[in-house]
Amino acid sequence: MGLFKRKKKMQEPVSEFHLINTIATPLIPFGDNITKSDVVKICIDRVASHCSKLKMRYIKEIDDGTQTEKKGDISFLLKHRPNELMTPSQFIYKIVSICMLNDNAFVYPLYDKFTYKLKGIYPLKPILVEPAIDNIGGLFLTFYFEDGTKYMLPYENVIHLKRFYTNNDIFGGNNSNGDHEAILNTVKMNDALLQGTQRAMFSSFQIKGLLKINGMLKEADKQKQIEEFNRALEKAIKNDSAIIPVDNKAEYVPLTADPKLVNTDTLKFTQSKILDYFGVSPEIYSNNYNENQFNAFYESVIEPLAIQLSEIFSNGLLTDGELERGEQIIFFSERLQYASWTTKVGAIEKLMGLGIMSLNESRALLGLEPVEGGDKRLQSLNYVDASKANLYQVKQDDSSKNESIDEEK
């Protein structure tokens, strides 16, 4: 598998590897157990879909806090094509979905073996990840895939996104046990309730009554009576009639069916436990949220993921020297896009007056097309540089004094 061919780093000779049994047991994602639930799938989709709207940018921050976007191979991949199979939004959706499902997501940066330029960044989906250290303390991960292949990679060559990072030093979740065990019971309970509701509904469509045939009849005569009753029933249904005629040889005895359905509150309770596990509110789940509800979802779920993604991609794709020079990879959010019209207009009035937004940026926020010359930034003259405020005030005082002298004359 050519994907894992990468420049080897200079290091001391390695004579042996051994499993880290004292630090962590192998990571065995068992998310497939919960993906059968439509509630789980929708929750993961909601989080991944909103994360996919983040914009990956390679920027440099200078001493005064100004940010400029870097050019080059890394910037192009992040903005346009992370790899030959995915767009940026698809790439983010993929890694966030994997992380929400397995508490871990791994991304492998592929470099050209001759030029060492970054060729692509690829999400990995192993069935097992096994940590190991060499005899000089280097950390390695062995990835096992469904096709039977396995690859050992230095941990520093892998970008690792984690969730529920508490019990284990390397992986998110509980490793081979997995934190999904907690939610799996709720998913099973929810499925059992739905199946019970389904069975109750089906039972209401079953036998509604008995056809009591008076007298001693042969089996063939009984079958004939049943066929005649079925024909009468079909005719009554066809004619939209509630009356079925029978002769004195037969008597229809109705059976009362009283299926017990699960109450709505119980179903909502089990579903809400699944939603809480993924940090998705009922409004976000049903795509029927207002500005405040989305802001709460963004700050509690999307923003922490965006911060972690920015950190791990900066550390995974940039050198220490580049980081020291203020270069970093940021997952930006156009959060105001989800605000109400009133909030957008208010933000434009404030931000344009401070010179923060250009005319075209303001138009984009309102869903309007850019205009020629709209990249200029306008600023209100009502604002003054804080360092020159005293000088400005002195000039104002001098002007007032001069005006008073003129009036006295």
SVG drawing of the C-alpha trace seen along z (x, -y; Angstrom):
<svg xmlns="http://www.w3.org/2000/svg" viewBox="-81 -93 103 127">
<polyline fill="none" stroke="black" stroke-width="0.4" points="0.0,0.0 1.8,-3.0 0.0,-5.5 2.4,-4.9 5.7,-5.5 7.2,-8.5 10.6,-10.0 12.3,-8.2 13.6,-10.4 17.1,-9.9 17.2,-8.1 19.2,-5.6 18.9,-1.9 15.9,-0.1 16.4,3.4 13.0,4.4 9.3,3.4 7.0,4.4 3.4,3.7 2.5,1.0 0.3,3.2 0.8,0.9 -0.2,-2.2 -3.0,-1.1 -4.7,1.9 -5.3,2.0 -8.0,-0.3 -10.9,1.6 -13.6,-0.6 -16.9,1.1 -19.1,-1.7 -20.8,0.6 -22.8,1.8 -24.6,-1.5 -24.7,-2.6 -27.8,-0.5 -29.7,-3.1 -31.2,-5.9 -31.0,-8.3 -27.2,-7.7 -26.7,-8.2 -28.6,-11.5 -26.8,-12.8 -23.4,-12.1 -24.6,-13.6 -25.7,-16.8 -22.3,-17.3 -20.3,-16.4 -22.4,-18.5 -21.9,-21.6 -18.2,-20.9 -17.9,-20.5 -18.7,-24.2 -15.5,-25.1 -12.8,-26.6 -9.3,-25.2 -6.7,-28.0 -2.9,-28.1 -2.1,-31.5 0.7,-33.5 0.2,-35.8 2.7,-38.7 3.6,-40.6 0.7,-43.1 -1.9,-40.3 -2.5,-40.7 -3.1,-37.5 -2.1,-36.8 -2.9,-33.7 0.1,-31.6 0.5,-30.3 1.9,-27.0 1.1,-23.2 -0.3,-23.0 -2.6,-26.0 -3.8,-24.6 -4.6,-21.2 -6.5,-22.7 -8.5,-25.1 -9.3,-23.1 -8.4,-19.4 -7.1,-17.5 -6.8,-14.4 -7.9,-13.1 -11.1,-11.7 -12.5,-14.5 -13.3,-18.1 -12.5,-20.1 -16.0,-19.8 -16.1,-16.1 -12.8,-15.6 -13.8,-17.4 -17.2,-15.5 -15.3,-12.2 -12.9,-12.7 -15.4,-14.2 -17.9,-11.3 -15.2,-8.7 -14.3,-10.5 -17.9,-10.8 -18.4,-7.1 -15.1,-5.7 -13.8,-8.5 -10.7,-8.6 -9.9,-9.7 -6.5,-9.3 -5.3,-11.4 -2.1,-10.5 -0.2,-13.1 1.4,-11.7 4.6,-13.3 6.4,-12.9 9.3,-10.5 11.6,-12.6 10.6,-16.2 9.1,-15.6 6.2,-18.0 2.8,-17.3 0.8,-15.3 -2.4,-14.7 -4.0,-14.1 -6.0,-11.0 -8.4,-9.9 -7.7,-6.3 -10.4,-3.9 -8.6,-0.9 -10.4,1.9 -7.7,2.0 -4.9,-0.3 -2.2,1.1 0.4,-1.1 4.0,-0.1 7.3,-1.7 10.7,-0.9 13.8,-0.3 14.7,-4.1 11.2,-5.2 9.7,-6.2 5.9,-5.7 4.5,-3.8 1.0,-2.8 0.2,0.3 -2.9,0.0 -4.9,3.1 -7.3,2.7 -10.3,4.8 -8.4,6.2 -5.9,7.9 -3.0,5.4 -1.2,3.7 1.2,0.8 3.3,-0.5 3.8,-4.3 5.6,-6.7 2.9,-8.5 4.4,-11.9 3.7,-11.2 -0.1,-10.8 -2.7,-13.5 -4.9,-12.2 -8.3,-13.6 -9.7,-12.5 -13.0,-12.5 -13.6,-11.6 -9.9,-12.0 -9.8,-11.1 -9.0,-7.5 -6.2,-6.8 -3.0,-8.6 -3.0,-7.8 -6.5,-7.2 -9.9,-8.8 -12.6,-6.8 -11.9,-3.6 -9.7,-1.9 -10.7,1.7 -13.7,1.4 -14.9,-1.9 -17.1,-4.5 -19.9,-3.3 -20.8,-0.6 -22.6,-3.3 -24.7,-4.5 -25.1,-1.0 -27.6,-0.1 -29.7,-3.1 -29.6,-2.3 -30.7,1.2 -33.5,0.0 -34.7,-2.5 -34.7,0.2 -36.7,2.6 -39.3,-0.1 -39.6,-0.8 -39.9,2.9 -42.6,3.2 -44.5,0.4 -44.2,2.1 -45.4,5.4 -48.4,3.7 -49.3,2.1 -49.1,5.4 -51.2,7.2 -54.0,4.7 -54.1,5.9 -54.4,9.6 -57.5,11.7 -60.5,9.6 -63.1,12.3 -64.2,15.9 -66.7,17.4 -68.8,19.8 -70.4,22.5 -73.5,24.0 -73.9,27.7 -71.7,30.7 -70.0,30.1 -67.4,31.9 -64.0,30.3 -64.8,29.5 -68.0,27.8 -66.2,25.8 -63.7,24.5 -66.5,23.6 -68.2,21.6 -64.9,19.7 -64.5,18.9 -68.0,17.6 -67.4,15.4 -64.2,14.1 -66.0,13.2 -68.7,11.4 -66.0,9.5 -64.1,8.4 -67.4,7.3 -68.2,5.2 -64.8,3.6 -65.0,2.9 -68.4,1.2 -67.3,-0.7 -69.9,1.1 -69.7,1.9 -72.2,4.8 -71.3,8.4 -74.3,10.7 -74.1,14.2 -76.8,17.0 -78.2,18.9 -75.5,21.6 -72.7,19.2 -72.2,16.7 -69.5,14.1 -68.0,13.6 -65.8,10.5 -62.6,10.5 -61.5,7.4 -57.9,6.4 -56.4,3.9 -52.7,3.4 -50.6,1.5 -48.3,-1.2 -45.3,-2.7 -46.1,-6.2 -44.5,-9.2 -42.7,-10.3 -40.8,-7.0 -39.7,-7.2 -38.6,-10.8 -36.6,-10.0 -34.6,-7.2 -34.0,-9.3 -32.9,-12.3 -30.2,-10.2 -28.7,-9.4 -28.9,-13.0 -27.2,-14.1 -24.4,-11.7 -23.5,-13.4 -24.3,-16.9 -27.2,-17.4 -30.3,-19.2 -33.8,-18.1 -33.9,-21.4 -30.6,-20.7 -31.6,-17.0 -34.8,-18.1 -33.1,-21.0 -35.6,-23.4 -33.4,-25.7 -33.2,-29.4 -30.2,-31.6 -29.7,-31.1 -30.1,-27.3 -27.5,-27.1 -25.1,-29.3 -25.4,-27.0 -24.7,-24.0 -21.8,-25.8 -20.1,-26.7 -20.5,-23.4 -19.8,-21.0 -18.5,-22.6 -16.1,-25.2 -14.2,-22.6 -13.8,-20.4 -12.6,-23.4 -10.0,-24.3 -8.7,-20.7 -8.6,-20.4 -6.6,-23.6 -4.1,-22.4 -3.5,-18.9 -3.2,-20.0 -0.8,-22.8 1.4,-20.3 1.0,-17.6 1.8,-19.6 4.1,-22.3 7.6,-22.3 8.6,-23.7 10.3,-26.6 7.2,-27.4 5.1,-27.4 7.6,-29.7 7.3,-32.1 3.6,-32.4 2.4,-30.1 -0.6,-27.9 -3.5,-26.1 -6.9,-27.4 -10.4,-26.0 -12.4,-29.1 -16.1,-29.4 -18.4,-31.8 -20.6,-31.8 -22.6,-34.9 -24.1,-33.1 -26.5,-31.3 -27.5,-34.5 -30.9,-36.3 -31.2,-39.1 -31.4,-41.7 -28.2,-40.3 -26.4,-40.4 -27.4,-43.9 -26.4,-45.1 -23.0,-43.3 -22.4,-44.9 -23.1,-48.4 -20.6,-47.9 -17.9,-46.0 -17.9,-48.2 -17.6,-51.3 -14.5,-49.9 -13.0,-48.9 -13.2,-45.2 -15.4,-44.2 -15.3,-45.2 -18.3,-46.0 -18.1,-42.6 -17.8,-40.7 -20.9,-42.5 -22.7,-41.6 -21.7,-37.9 -23.0,-37.8 -26.4,-38.9 -26.2,-36.4 -25.6,-39.0 -23.1,-38.8 -19.8,-40.8 -19.5,-44.1 -16.6,-45.7 -14.4,-47.7 -16.2,-46.2 -13.0,-44.9 -12.2,-48.3 -12.7,-48.7 -14.6,-51.8 -14.2,-53.3 -16.2,-55.8 -14.4,-59.1 -16.1,-58.9 -13.3,-56.6 -9.8,-57.7 -6.6,-55.9 -6.4,-55.4 -2.8,-56.5 -3.7,-59.8 -6.9,-60.5 -5.2,-62.9 -3.7,-64.8 -7.1,-65.0 -8.6,-66.3 -5.9,-69.0 -6.7,-70.3 -10.4,-70.4 -9.6,-72.3 -7.4,-74.8 -10.2,-75.3 -12.7,-76.0 -10.4,-78.5 -9.8,-80.4 -13.5,-80.5 -14.0,-82.0 -11.4,-84.7 -12.9,-85.7 -16.3,-86.0 -14.9,-88.3 -13.3,-90.5"/>
</svg>
